[in-house]
Each structure stands twice: as C-alpha cells, then as structure tokens.
C-alpha cells in the first residue's frame, strides 16, 4: 500500500525542452545532465528519440551549402586531376566524381544507383 502523493513525476513540455537543450549543448554528457536534473538517463534518451521522431522523420542531418568566391579544386585519388567544385564519392566499392555542373536530379539518381 502506497500512502502519500503520487511517486511518478510529470514533466512539462518546457522542462523537457530545457533538459533536451542542455543535453544537445556542445560537450554535454547525458548522464551529467540527468544527474543534475534528478532524472533517469533512460528517460532523457527516450525524450530525445521521441523529439527526433516528431521532427523531420528523415533521420538525415541538416546540410548547409555555402558558396565561396573560389571553390577548392577536388583531386581524384586515382588520376590526380581535378575539377573546381567537384566531389569524389566512394560507396559500396565504387568511386564516382561528380562535377559542379551536374544537376541535382542526376546526383540523386547516381547516389540512388550506388546504394543498390
């Protein structure tokens, strides 16, 4: 028989967001944040999974493209030549150099073909 108040704590959305922001800070350790907030580490991990699932749902990291005045020259490991703005992709044992002039649709189709 349990007497007294309820043992399970209820966390507001603001508290969860504050704790998750502390966990995502550079150099933060989940166990330290959980200990400081007097909460079980597994609950913090669960909140983080739930927050990520409620987000974009893609599982991909955000990509930021910055245009510089002089793009660096990418060198191919096999030939030593390069093209300004080109990238070298190695996936599943295949190596493909993609030039800066290639459209996004062609890049997407190439990467999809390499994955299969």
Helices and strands as residue ranges (DSSP letters): H 13-24, H 30-37, H 41-54, E 73-75, E 82-84, E 87-91, E 94-98, H 104-115
